[in-house]
Amino acid sequence: MQIRYFDHAASSWPKPPAVIEAMMQCIEEYGANPGRGSHKLAVRASRTLFEARYNLSRLFNILNPNDISFALNTSMALNQAIKGFLKPGDHVISTSIEHNSVRRPLEYLKNKIGIEITYIKTDEQGLINLKEVQAAMNSQTKLIVCTHGSNLLGSILPVAELAEIAHQRGARILVDAAQTAGTLDIDIQATGIDMLAFPGHKGLLGPQGTGGLYIHPELELEPLIHGGTGSKSEETDMPNVRPDRYEGGTPNTVGIAGLNEGVKFVLNETVRKIHNKEWELTQQLITELLSIPNIRILGPGLNEQRTGIVAFELPHIDASEMSFILDQSFNIAVRAGYHCTPLAHETARTLEGGAVRASVGYLTTVEDIEYLAGAVKEINQHYQR
Ligand SMILES: Cc1ncc(COP(=O)(O)O)c(C=O)c1O
């Protein structure tokens, strides 16, 4: 039975065939260590890393590809940015829809070194009032850190405006692009984003174990990892040169070879086309689901801006049970529970029972949406009896 995959917000699947081929080719033909040798295979591995960095810089309009360092996932990139940037006594502004990958490192620093955090409460749809952000800025505010797209509500935060607010007071902005990289236009130069943490395994269509962090050239972070870089080996400190400073240890060359092809796929299709297609699919899904009495769809309403996430709640059906039945009886993969964001569930008033989250991808079809909506309706009818 065919699987209908609606968990792209966790990891996109399936991947374009070129991603798989590039990974196979890397492991079969040049699985050597990049940057640690000058032999032909090491040079070829280094070239793959260079090419991936170059293509990512085209995607995000970043001037120097070396300002991008690879990480294993968004969480690692966010940890590098947050722990590498903030100092004791700093004040940070964040939001009430953050993923634990932002909230936990912030809370860790609050307990360990005494930073102060203000979480700006968004409305129930996950939209932020910029005046409240402006009012929360003070002389100690060094950073605004926020998600670009909520992984529960599908709402989109105005990162260019937030960057402007930060810069007016000499602060910086870190954007968590876990839900938007590859599916929503991100232009580093036009928006003024200072640090961008992104996954390789979601909208960029690469494999798990890939991600990265863009760091503005003026910013100097404490490295998260200290280790071998293959450069300046005589020094005890991490080298100052980028990206080596933030890339201690052997990288995931095989994964990055795949990521490179995922990014090329996105560049070829264009982010706009991908976003538009995903938006149309979410509109179709919301329209279908709204015919179910008493259903509550979280996040922005019909025809409003959103990412490819549609989370919903039915008052008389437990979210975990719904997702279990969808999986077992209909072969549909969705995600229930708290989606690593209790903050957003509190904002949406779903902290008690959680919600069912369906997220679409570029290869999701209109038939997939009809099938999912039909299954939810059938389960609902069964419970009404
Ligand atoms: C908004 C947001 N931030 C961070 C993460 C963490 O991403 P990763 O699994 O790549 O560490 C996720 C994962 O779903 C997310 O949705």
The ligand as an ORCA input file, in Angstrom:
! r2SCAN-3c Opt
* xyz 0 1
  C      11.197     25.641     13.924
  C      12.193     24.543     14.137
  N      13.387     24.833     14.661
  C      14.324     23.888     14.855
  C      14.095     22.588     14.526
  C      15.162     21.575     14.754
  O      15.605     21.105     13.516
  P      16.653     19.909     13.409
  O      15.866     18.660     13.583
  O      17.214     20.067     12.035
  O      17.657     20.101     14.469
  C      12.873     22.212     13.973
  C      12.589     20.810     13.637
  O      11.527     20.405     13.304
  C      11.899     23.225     13.760
  O      10.709     22.936     13.240
*
